[in-house]
């Protein structure tokens, strides 16, 4: 798990610190960690990053060092892996499963299964989910295999390069003149609650684009694309226009059609932080109608 850069003419006589900042954009925290643990090399020797480099020098960053991941208990699971390479793992999460361990899900979260898988392949790294889904939301979750990949994906999210699309079933049919649109309503934490969110002028910008794929008599099948990534964004926004997610008891009501909130993370598009190729992951969804 290494990054390599052959110094080009434009960086001749630049310090290694300057080159790292320009080519890899490490956070200060990660750069200091790499320096402290002597994980930056020039021409095969441990580098003093204050020194200058010359054209054709080879700078290598070793990101394969072991990390303490004992905070997550391993629990062998039959993971549905959509993609994997040296840098990331993409998993299709089932509904009714938390991503992170907690008091209620100490050994049964998706992270517990990923920890067991990392043990199996000999990867001693912290468990780093890049995107997060509610316990009852199914679909794509990306795990970064090192801190650098996680940082790069966070930057992509901030710059709208990391795109997420969802499928959902919502209550009530849409009017034929309103089959697509954009919901641009700020979202804030609801007063008195540590979980619930609401539309509020004091909230942060939240933008959801939606398209009705099929109208039924009492519900609709809808695709949502997030322009921002606020907690519970789709659930809050769809409820705000009179179409709460089916089965969402927090922002709507229970449904005799589904046994959970009918929301699925079905597509993620992003750029691979190392190879720079465009990635697109898709998780097919069988509608959870009883």
PARO-897805 format. One record per residue (C-alpha): residue in three letters; y negated, x, z. Coordinates in pm, whole numbers, plus 50000, padded with zeros to 5 digits. Layout:
PARO-897805
{marke ALA | north Y | east X | up Z}
...
This chain:
PARO-897805
{marke UNK | north 50000 | east 50000 | up 50000}
{marke UNK | north 49732 | east 50233 | up 49867}
{marke UNK | north 49403 | east 50211 | up 49686}
{marke UNK | north 49318 | east 50499 | up 49454}
{marke UNK | north 49002 | east 50598 | up 49273}
{marke UNK | north 48950 | east 50893 | up 49038}
{marke UNK | north 48588 | east 50998 | up 49077}
{marke UNK | north 48384 | east 50938 | up 48762}
{marke UNK | north 48086 | east 51142 | up 48644}
{marke UNK | north 47839 | east 50893 | up 48783}
{marke UNK | north 47963 | east 50969 | up 49136}
{marke UNK | north 47976 | east 51347 | up 49104}
{marke UNK | north 47823 | east 51501 | up 49420}
{marke UNK | north 47805 | east 51163 | up 49594}
{marke UNK | north 47943 | east 51141 | up 49945}
{marke UNK | north 48278 | east 50975 | up 49995}
{marke UNK | north 48103 | east 50717 | up 50211}
{marke UNK | north 47878 | east 50626 | up 49918}
{marke UNK | north 48173 | east 50601 | up 49683}
{marke UNK | north 48368 | east 50380 | up 49924}
{marke UNK | north 48068 | east 50151 | up 49961}
{marke UNK | north 48022 | east 50123 | up 49585}
{marke UNK | north 48383 | east 50090 | up 49471}
{marke UNK | north 48560 | east 49913 | up 49758}
{marke UNK | north 48288 | east 49743 | up 49967}
{marke UNK | north 48476 | east 49791 | up 50293}
{marke UNK | north 48329 | east 49623 | up 50598}
{marke UNK | north 48188 | east 49867 | up 50852}
{marke UNK | north 48464 | east 49765 | up 51091}
{marke UNK | north 48743 | east 49840 | up 50844}
{marke UNK | north 48586 | east 50166 | up 50724}
{marke UNK | north 48555 | east 50296 | up 51080}
{marke UNK | north 48916 | east 50197 | up 51148}
{marke UNK | north 49032 | east 50387 | up 50838}
{marke UNK | north 48830 | east 50695 | up 50935}
{marke UNK | north 48947 | east 50688 | up 51297}
{marke UNK | north 49310 | east 50661 | up 51192}
{marke UNK | north 49271 | east 50928 | up 50922}
{marke UNK | north 49372 | east 50697 | up 50637}
{marke UNK | north 49123 | east 50821 | up 50376}
{marke UNK | north 49227 | east 51119 | up 50164}
{marke UNK | north 49073 | east 51331 | up 49891}
{marke UNK | north 49313 | east 51518 | up 49666}
{marke UNK | north 49590 | east 51456 | up 49918}
{marke UNK | north 49404 | east 51589 | up 50224}
{marke UNK | north 49242 | east 51393 | up 50506}
{marke UNK | north 48881 | east 51337 | up 50405}
{marke UNK | north 48560 | east 51383 | up 50596}
{marke UNK | north 48378 | east 51092 | up 50438}
{marke UNK | north 48042 | east 51261 | up 50494}
{marke UNK | north 48138 | east 51528 | up 50239}
{marke UNK | north 48069 | east 51500 | up 49868}
{marke UNK | north 48323 | east 51450 | up 49594}
{marke UNK | north 48339 | east 51597 | up 49245}
{marke UNK | north 48432 | east 51443 | up 48912}
{marke UNK | north 48810 | east 51391 | up 48878}
{marke UNK | north 48872 | east 51413 | up 49254}
{marke UNK | north 49127 | east 51154 | up 49367}
{marke UNK | north 49031 | east 50939 | up 49664}
{marke UNK | north 49321 | east 50755 | up 49826}
{marke UNK | north 49302 | east 50489 | up 50096}
{marke UNK | north 49624 | east 50420 | up 50285}
{marke UNK | north 49635 | east 50058 | up 50400}
{marke UNK | north 50005 | east 50055 | up 50481}
{marke UNK | north 49972 | east 50155 | up 50845}
{marke UNK | north 50158 | east 49952 | up 51105}
{marke UNK | north 49977 | east 49692 | up 51317}
{marke UNK | north 50067 | east 49514 | up 51639}
{marke UNK | north 50175 | east 49162 | up 51541}
{marke UNK | north 50347 | east 49076 | up 51868}
{marke UNK | north 50105 | east 48787 | up 51927}
{marke UNK | north 50313 | east 48584 | up 51680}
{marke UNK | north 50676 | east 48518 | up 51771}
{marke UNK | north 50913 | east 48548 | up 51471}
{marke UNK | north 51102 | east 48233 | up 51378}
{marke UNK | north 51322 | east 48244 | up 51068}
{marke UNK | north 51233 | east 47965 | up 50825}
{marke UNK | north 51325 | east 47872 | up 50471}
{marke UNK | north 50985 | east 47957 | up 50323}
{marke UNK | north 50893 | east 47819 | up 49982}
{marke UNK | north 50733 | east 48133 | up 49835}
{marke UNK | north 50525 | east 48069 | up 49524}
{marke UNK | north 50415 | east 48429 | up 49468}
{marke UNK | north 50439 | east 48767 | up 49634}
{marke UNK | north 50335 | east 49122 | up 49560}
{marke UNK | north 50248 | east 49428 | up 49765}
{marke UNK | north 49918 | east 49274 | up 49876}
{marke UNK | north 49963 | east 48903 | up 49932}
{marke UNK | north 50212 | east 48626 | up 50000}
{marke UNK | north 50163 | east 48269 | up 49874}
{marke UNK | north 50359 | east 47995 | up 50050}
{marke UNK | north 50393 | east 47621 | up 49992}
{marke UNK | north 50347 | east 47468 | up 50338}
{marke UNK | north 50524 | east 47143 | up 50421}
{marke UNK | north 50348 | east 46861 | up 50599}
{marke UNK | north 50380 | east 46830 | up 50979}
{marke UNK | north 50360 | east 47208 | up 51025}
{marke UNK | north 50072 | east 47398 | up 51183}
{marke UNK | north 49955 | east 47722 | up 51024}
{marke UNK | north 49873 | east 47900 | up 51352}
{marke UNK | north 50076 | east 47918 | up 51673}
{marke UNK | north 49930 | east 47721 | up 51960}
{marke UNK | north 50043 | east 47586 | up 52294}
{marke UNK | north 50199 | east 47288 | up 52114}
{marke UNK | north 50341 | east 47493 | up 51825}
{marke UNK | north 50404 | east 47831 | up 51983}
{marke UNK | north 50716 | east 47912 | up 51778}
{marke UNK | north 50714 | east 47650 | up 51501}
{marke UNK | north 50401 | east 47727 | up 51299}
{marke UNK | north 50402 | east 47865 | up 50946}
{marke UNK | north 50275 | east 48196 | up 51084}
{marke UNK | north 50594 | east 48223 | up 51292}
{marke UNK | north 50798 | east 48192 | up 50974}
{marke UNK | north 50584 | east 48446 | up 50792}
{marke UNK | north 50619 | east 48689 | up 51085}
{marke UNK | north 50999 | east 48659 | up 51060}
{marke UNK | north 50977 | east 48719 | up 50685}
{marke UNK | north 50757 | east 49025 | up 50735}
{marke UNK | north 51018 | east 49158 | up 50980}
{marke UNK | north 51288 | east 49102 | up 50719}
{marke UNK | north 51106 | east 49305 | up 50452}
{marke UNK | north 50999 | east 49573 | up 50701}
{marke UNK | north 50627 | east 49493 | up 50696}
{marke UNK | north 50466 | east 49539 | up 51037}
{marke UNK | north 50130 | east 49374 | up 50976}
{marke UNK | north 49920 | east 49110 | up 51147}
{marke UNK | north 49962 | east 48757 | up 51014}
{marke UNK | north 49647 | east 48674 | up 50815}
{marke UNK | north 49626 | east 48330 | up 50651}
{marke UNK | north 49338 | east 48333 | up 50403}
{marke UNK | north 49291 | east 47957 | up 50370}
{marke UNK | north 49372 | east 47698 | up 50632}
{marke UNK | north 49524 | east 47353 | up 50619}
{marke UNK | north 49549 | east 47082 | up 50882}
{marke UNK | north 49892 | east 47030 | up 51033}
{marke UNK | north 49964 | east 46720 | up 50823}
{marke UNK | north 49818 | east 46859 | up 50499}
{marke UNK | north 50076 | east 47014 | up 50269}
{marke UNK | north 50041 | east 47275 | up 49998}
{marke UNK | north 49931 | east 47627 | up 49915}
{marke UNK | north 49853 | east 47884 | up 50182}
{marke UNK | north 49776 | east 48247 | up 50098}
{marke UNK | north 49856 | east 48523 | up 50347}
{marke UNK | north 49686 | east 48862 | up 50310}
{marke UNK | north 49916 | east 49155 | up 50383}
{marke UNK | north 49632 | east 49373 | up 50508}
{marke UNK | north 49277 | east 49348 | up 50637}
{marke UNK | north 49120 | east 49462 | up 50309}
{marke UNK | north 49274 | east 49174 | up 50110}
{marke UNK | north 49160 | east 48922 | up 50370}
{marke UNK | north 48804 | east 49058 | up 50356}
{marke UNK | north 48796 | east 49046 | up 49977}
{marke UNK | north 48916 | east 48685 | up 49966}
{marke UNK | north 48655 | east 48583 | up 50225}
{marke UNK | north 48389 | east 48733 | up 49997}
{marke UNK | north 48530 | east 48537 | up 49704}
{marke UNK | north 48505 | east 48217 | up 49908}
{marke UNK | north 48144 | east 48294 | up 49994}
{marke UNK | north 48067 | east 48350 | up 49625}
{marke UNK | north 48257 | east 48046 | up 49494}
{marke UNK | north 48518 | east 48261 | up 49317}
{marke UNK | north 48805 | east 48138 | up 49536}
{marke UNK | north 48851 | east 47779 | up 49413}
{marke UNK | north 49059 | east 47515 | up 49589}
{marke UNK | north 49172 | east 47181 | up 49448}
{marke UNK | north 49349 | east 46903 | up 49634}
{marke UNK | north 49536 | east 46586 | up 49554}
{marke UNK | north 49515 | east 46286 | up 49784}
{marke UNK | north 49586 | east 45919 | up 49819}
{marke UNK | north 49290 | east 45722 | up 49949}
{marke UNK | north 49243 | east 45369 | up 50067}
{marke UNK | north 49102 | east 45109 | up 49828}
{marke UNK | north 49065 | east 45113 | up 49451}
{marke UNK | north 48759 | east 45270 | up 49290}
{marke UNK | north 48516 | east 45074 | up 49079}
{marke UNK | north 48566 | east 45145 | up 48709}
{marke UNK | north 48211 | east 45282 | up 48692}
{marke UNK | north 48274 | east 45529 | up 48974}
{marke UNK | north 48591 | east 45714 | up 48871}
{marke UNK | north 48441 | east 46058 | up 48917}
{marke UNK | north 48150 | east 46206 | up 49102}
{marke UNK | north 48013 | east 46453 | up 49352}
{marke UNK | north 47970 | east 46396 | up 49724}
{marke UNK | north 47691 | east 46614 | up 49859}
{marke UNK | north 47660 | east 46525 | up 50226}
{marke UNK | north 47614 | east 46770 | up 50517}
{marke UNK | north 47890 | east 46785 | up 50778}
{marke UNK | north 47853 | east 46855 | up 51151}
{marke UNK | north 48075 | east 46848 | up 51457}
{marke UNK | north 48070 | east 46498 | up 51606}
{marke UNK | north 47894 | east 46483 | up 51939}
{marke UNK | north 48138 | east 46485 | up 52228}
{marke UNK | north 48435 | east 46602 | up 52021}
{marke UNK | north 48579 | east 46948 | up 51960}
{marke UNK | north 48786 | east 46823 | up 51665}
{marke UNK | north 48612 | east 46542 | up 51481}
{marke UNK | north 48343 | east 46601 | up 51218}
{marke UNK | north 48091 | east 46362 | up 51071}
{marke UNK | north 47824 | east 46334 | up 50804}
{marke UNK | north 47496 | east 46433 | up 50966}
{marke UNK | north 47154 | east 46549 | up 50853}
{marke UNK | north 47184 | east 46825 | up 51113}
{marke UNK | north 47503 | east 46953 | up 50956}
{marke UNK | north 47576 | east 47226 | up 50702}
{marke UNK | north 47589 | east 47175 | up 50328}
{marke UNK | north 47918 | east 47031 | up 50205}
{marke UNK | north 47997 | east 46949 | up 49841}
{marke UNK | north 48310 | east 46780 | up 49709}
{marke UNK | north 48377 | east 46691 | up 49344}
{marke UNK | north 48630 | east 46411 | up 49290}
{marke UNK | north 48813 | east 46249 | up 49000}
{marke UNK | north 49026 | east 45936 | up 49019}
{marke UNK | north 49357 | east 46006 | up 48846}
{marke UNK | north 49503 | east 45660 | up 48895}
{marke UNK | north 49393 | east 45335 | up 49053}
{marke UNK | north 49644 | east 45114 | up 49232}
{marke UNK | north 49590 | east 44771 | up 49383}
{marke UNK | north 49495 | east 44886 | up 49733}
{marke UNK | north 49469 | east 45264 | up 49702}
{marke UNK | north 49388 | east 45542 | up 49455}
{marke UNK | north 49528 | east 45878 | up 49352}
{marke UNK | north 49241 | east 46130 | up 49353}
{marke UNK | north 49182 | east 46497 | up 49273}
{marke UNK | north 48918 | east 46679 | up 49479}
{marke UNK | north 48764 | east 47018 | up 49411}
{marke UNK | north 48579 | east 47188 | up 49692}
{marke UNK | north 48253 | east 47367 | up 49627}
{marke UNK | north 48223 | east 47443 | up 49999}
{marke UNK | north 48495 | east 47474 | up 50261}
{marke UNK | north 48395 | east 47285 | up 50574}
{marke UNK | north 48644 | east 47173 | up 50837}
{marke UNK | north 48793 | east 46834 | up 50741}
{marke UNK | north 48557 | east 46824 | up 50440}
{marke UNK | north 48765 | east 46605 | up 50208}
{marke UNK | north 48869 | east 46375 | up 50491}
{marke UNK | north 48510 | east 46324 | up 50607}
{marke UNK | north 48362 | east 46290 | up 50259}
{marke UNK | north 48617 | east 46043 | up 50126}
{marke UNK | north 48584 | east 45830 | up 50439}
{marke UNK | north 48205 | east 45838 | up 50401}
{marke UNK | north 48225 | east 45664 | up 50060}
{marke UNK | north 48471 | east 45399 | up 50180}
{marke UNK | north 48792 | east 45570 | up 50069}
{marke UNK | north 48952 | east 45740 | up 50372}
{marke UNK | north 49270 | east 45940 | up 50314}
{marke UNK | north 49575 | east 45718 | up 50353}
{marke UNK | north 49739 | east 45777 | up 50690}
{marke UNK | north 49441 | east 45968 | up 50833}
{marke UNK | north 49411 | east 45819 | up 51179}
{marke UNK | north 49110 | east 46034 | up 51272}
{marke UNK | north 48879 | east 45917 | up 50992}
{marke UNK | north 49063 | east 45606 | up 50877}
{marke UNK | north 49373 | east 45430 | up 50999}
{marke UNK | north 49751 | east 45448 | up 50991}
{marke UNK | north 49917 | east 45323 | up 50675}
{marke UNK | north 50251 | east 45154 | up 50614}
{marke UNK | north 50271 | east 45350 | up 50287}
{marke UNK | north 50276 | east 45706 | up 50429}
{marke UNK | north 50375 | east 45876 | up 50754}
{marke UNK | north 50090 | east 46131 | up 50754}
{marke UNK | north 49751 | east 46193 | up 50595}
{marke UNK | north 49824 | east 46199 | up 50222}
{marke UNK | north 49644 | east 46523 | up 50135}
{marke UNK | north 49789 | east 46818 | up 49943}
{marke UNK | north 49648 | east 47161 | up 49851}
{marke UNK | north 49780 | east 47177 | up 49495}
{marke UNK | north 49583 | east 47450 | up 49317}
{marke UNK | north 49409 | east 47775 | up 49413}
{marke UNK | north 49233 | east 47997 | up 49159}
{marke UNK | north 49104 | east 48340 | up 49256}
{marke UNK | north 49079 | east 48704 | up 49150}
{marke UNK | north 49336 | east 48956 | up 49270}
{marke UNK | north 49138 | east 49195 | up 49494}
{marke UNK | north 49325 | east 49502 | up 49369}
{marke UNK | north 49438 | east 49436 | up 49011}
{marke UNK | north 49133 | east 49216 | up 48937}
{marke UNK | north 49347 | east 48980 | up 48730}
{marke UNK | north 49285 | east 48606 | up 48751}
{marke UNK | north 49540 | east 48428 | up 48967}
{marke UNK | north 49625 | east 48059 | up 48964}
{marke UNK | north 49877 | east 47905 | up 49201}
{marke UNK | north 50000 | east 47547 | up 49166}
{marke UNK | north 50213 | east 47341 | up 49402}
{marke UNK | north 50359 | east 47025 | up 49251}
{marke UNK | north 50334 | east 46720 | up 49471}
{marke UNK | north 50571 | east 46429 | up 49499}
{marke UNK | north 50355 | east 46142 | up 49623}
{marke UNK | north 50457 | east 46072 | up 49985}
{marke UNK | north 50484 | east 45696 | up 49937}
{marke UNK | north 50750 | east 45535 | up 50154}
